[in-house]
Amino acid sequence: MNAANRYWSALTASLTPYVPGEQPKVDGLVKLNTNENPYPPSPRALAAIAEAAQKLALYPDPESTELRQAVAERHGLGVEHVFAGNGSDEVLGFAFLALLKHDLPLLFPDISYSFYPVYCGLFDIAFETIALRDDFALDLADYARPNGGIVFPNPNAPTGRALPLADIEALLQRNRDSVVLVDEAYVDFGAESAAPLVRKYPNLLVTQTLSKSRSLAGLRVGFAIGDPGLIEGLRRVKDSFNSYPVDRLAAAGAAAAMRDEAYFAQTRDAVVATREQLVADLAARGFTSLPSAANFIFTTHATQSAEALLAALRERKVLVRRFSAPRVANWLRITIGSPEQCAALLAALDDILG
């Protein structure tokens, strides 16, 4: 331990932090490794940010009322059903502490968003992982056991596979004594949101982000939808950390983006169309991809190792992502970029594969 580390708490020394996708400083890379949207944000969002910038001397609304109202309107709910935070990662962190820290273990998939075990370590939450099936599908029947909460992404990450809403409701019907958190970071690209169920199931919390389908990853805005009792739990934790997590620019831009339905639909449809074309183009080159309802695909090659492909693509200035967990070590996660970015990816693969 070096001189500085000796001042760490025991908890700090024990943590294994989340490792985000690389954000390189090199120009000219084809960046398909962090699931960013290839299209710019809504012009209405940019205009709202510019207008809000005139008032930066003032604190933002600590309740993010206008943003929460925009989310509530889109989902046919009241503002009391919505919580806003600094990216869905922060919202998830508040939920883990406020709603998922209990004596019984928290349950989540063994192949899933790798922030979940990080939060469990940070907040001292007992957990158990539930194995995905051999085809990487999530079977919610496997979660019929005592628990202090259940969390899973839909679509799952990094696999991209989505669950039908009927399966989620069946889980809610048999799991009424703990919170079920559905992490919908990628839901807009092909899955069905569980948000309509929050009035019926007071233990359901749904989280979403504006980073992916609304092209606002740099703004850092996420939200949760749930029963007002769950929302109040999140607010209590938020106000114990930071009364102003969503800044004035972020709140204004996010609210405008949520209300620009036409632009959202246009860019979403473009991403989905490119995804389906890329799946076909990769199949023609020996790749097998899982069914994806997200803005990325999870794919493996018949003869080439994922590790070798990752390195060879990087040499050709194309970034994709690989995870080291044994079950998925030979798979690549590829973000759906613009048609031009995907063409560059395919050209690089043709060069590698000969």
N, C-alpha and C positions, 0 to 999 in steps of 0.2 A: 504494500500500500504506500502510495507516495505521500508527501507531506500534506498536500491539500485534502486528499481523500480521508485522512484521519479525522476530519471534522464531520464527515457524513454520519447520518443516523444509521442504525442497523437496518432499517427499512430501505433506505437509499442504496446501501451496499448490496441488498438482496435483489434489487429490481433488475429485470431484463426488459429494457424499453422496447417499444414498437419501432420498427425500422421502416420508414416510408420509402416509396419508390424514388429512385435517383432523380434529382433535379439538376441536370448538368449545366455548367457555365460555358459550354462549347457551342459556338454557332454552327448552323448547318446540319444539325442532327435531325433525323426523322424520329420523333419522340412518341413511341407507342407503348409506354411502360407505366403510366399513372392514370389512365382512364379519364383524361381530360377531353372535353368536347372540342372537336376541330373547328367549330363555328363560333363567331364572336357573340357576345351577349346581345340581348334585345336592345335595339336603339332606344326604346322607351326607358330601359333600365339605365343606360348611359346618360340620358338626359336628366333623369331623376337624381343620379349621383352628382352631376354637375350643379344642379340647383341646390342640393343639400350642402355642397361644399361652401356655399356662401354663409353657412351658419356653424362652421366648425368651432367657433369660439364658445359655443353652448354645448352643454352635455346632451347626449341623446335621451330619448324617452327610455327610462329603465325597464319599462314593461313591453317595449317594441310593439305598441298597440296597433299601429297601422299595418305593420308586417303580419302580425297575427290575424288581423281582420282579413287581409288578402288571402291568407292560407285558409281561414275558416270559410270564406265565401266560396272558394274553389271546391271545398269538400262538403258544403252544405251543413256546416256546424256553427256553433257559437264561438266567439273569441275565447270563452272560458275553457274550451277544449284544446287550445293551442298554446304551446310553449316555444319560444325562440331562443337560439343560442349561437355561439361563435363556431359554426360548423357542426355537423351532426356528430363528430367525434366528441365535442364538449357535451352535447346533449346526452350522448350515450354515457359519458363519464358521470354526469349528474344522476342519470337513471340507475347506474350500477350502485352508486352510493345511497341514493334515496329509496330505491325500490327493490333491489336485488341482493342486498346484504342481509342474510338470514342464517339461522343455524343449519338448515338443510342446504345441500349443495345446489349451486346454479348449474343448469344444463345447457350445453351448446354443442354444435357439431365438431367433430375432430378436424375436419378440413373446412375452414371458415375464416372469417375476418380475424386476423391475428392480433387485433387490439383487445379482443375479449379476455384472453388470459393475462394481458398486461394490466387491465383494470382490476382483475381479480387479485393480482399481486399487490397493486398499489393500495387497494382498499381492504385487503385481507379477507377476501371472499372465497369460501370453499366452492370448488366446482368439479364437475365431471364432464368429460367429453363423450359424445355419442357418435359412434362410427357411421359415416355415410355408407350406403350400399356399395356393392362392387362397381356399379355404373355411376357412382358419385351422386346418386339421387338421395335426397333427405326424406326419411320416412318418419313422420311425426308419431306413428304408433310406438316407436321405440322410446318415446319420452313419457310413457305411462308408468312413472315411478315417482316416489316421494321427491320433492324438490323445493328449493327456495326461490325458484324462478326459472324461466326458459327464455333464451334469446337465440335468434337465428336470422340471417339475412334472407330476404326474398326479393329478387333472385339471390342465390347464394354467391359468395365470392370466396375463392377465385374461379369457381366452376361455371357460373352463369346460369345454372339450372334454376327453374322457378317452380313453385308449388301452386296448385289451384286453390282458390279461395275456400272451396268446400273443405279441403284438408285442414286449413287453418281454423275454420270454424269448428270442425269436429274436435280439434285439440282444445279449443276454448271451452267447449261444452263439457269435456271430461277433466279439465284442469282449471278449477275455479278458485282455488285457495292460494294461488301465487300469481305473480305478474308474468304475462307472456309479452315479450318485446319483439316486435317484427321490425327488423332493420331494412328499410326500403330505399337504400341509397340508389339502386339501379332500377326501381320499379317502373319508371316511365318508358323504358325501352322494350317492354313486352310482357310484364307481369301484371297481375290484378292487385290493386292496393287493398289492404285490410282496413283502411280508414273507415269505410261505411259501417264496420262492426263495433265501433267504439261506444255508441249509444247503448248497444245491447249487452256488451261485456265490459264491466267496470274494471277488470284486471288486464285489459288490452292496452298496450302502448305501441304506437307506430312512429318510427322516426324516418325522416327524409332529409335530403340535402339539396341545395341549389347548385352544388359544384358540378354535377354531371349534366343533367338534362337541360339546365338553364345557363350553362357556360359561365358560371360564376365561382370557379374554384379559388380564384384569387381574392374573392370578397369574404369568404369564410362565413357562410350562413347555413344553419340547419334548423330543423324544428321537430317537435313531437306533437302527436295528436293522441288524445286519450280522455278518459273521464276527468272531470274537474278535480276530483280528489287526487288522482295521480299527478296532474299538472301542478297542483299546490305543493306536492312533495318535491317536485323538481324546482319550483320557485324558492322553496325554503333553502334548499342546498345552494342554488345559484346566488341568492342574496347573502349567503354565508361566505361566499368566495368573492363575488364581484357584482355589484348592482347594475353595472353597465356593460355586459359582455358583447352586445351587438352595437357597433358604432353607428353614427348618424348616416354615413355614406352607405354602409352595408344595408341598413334597414330600408333606406329609400330605394336603393337599386333592387333589392330583393322583392319588395312589395310591387314595384313596377313590373319586374320580370314575371311574378306570379300572375299578374293580371293581363299580360300580353299572350293570350292563348294562341293566337294565330301564328306568331313567330315561334313559340314553343313547339307547336305541332309541325311546322315546316322543317325545323332543324332536327327534331326527333325522327321524323319520317325519313329524312336524308341519311341519318346515322343507321337506321334499321335497314334501309335498302343497301347501303354499303356493306353492312355486316353480312347480309345474306349472300351478296356477291363474293365477298372475301372468303366465306366458308366454302363456296363452290370452287373458287380459284385455288385454295389451299388443298382441297380434296384432289384436284387434278395433279397436284404435286406430291401426293403420297401422305397427306396429313389426314388425321381423324379428329374431328372437333365435336365437343359436347353440344347438345342443343342449348343455345344461349338466348336469354331474354334480357341481356344487359348490353352495355356499350363496349363489350370486349368479348373475345372468344377464348376458350381454353382448348388447346390443341396439342397433339403429339404426332410425331412422324414415324412412319413404318420402319425406317432403318437408321435414321440419324438421331443421336442423343440430343436431348434438350440443352444440356450444358454446352455441347459443341456448337449447336446452332446459335445459342445466345451469344457466345464469344465471336463466332464468325459474322453474325449480323452487326455486332458492335464494331468490328473492324471496318464494316462498310457503312458506318454511321447510322445504323438503325437500332434503336433501343426497344426491347421488349422485356418482359419480366418472367423470371423463373423462381419457384419456391422450393426450398430444400427438404421439406417434409418427405419422408420416404415414399408415401403413396402417390405423391404428385411430382416427384423430382424429375420425371421425364416428360413433363408437360410444360408448355409455354402459355402465358397469358398475354394476349395481344389486344391492345386498345384499338377500337375502330376509329381510324383517322379520316381525313378527307380522302376522296378518290385518288388524288395525287400522292398522298402519303402511302396509301395502300399499294399503289402502283410501284412506288419506290421499294417497298417491302418485298413485293413479288419479284422485282428485278434482282434484288439482292439475293433472294432465295434461289432464283434460277442460276445465278452465278455460283452460289455455294453448292447446289445440288448437281451442277454440271448439265 
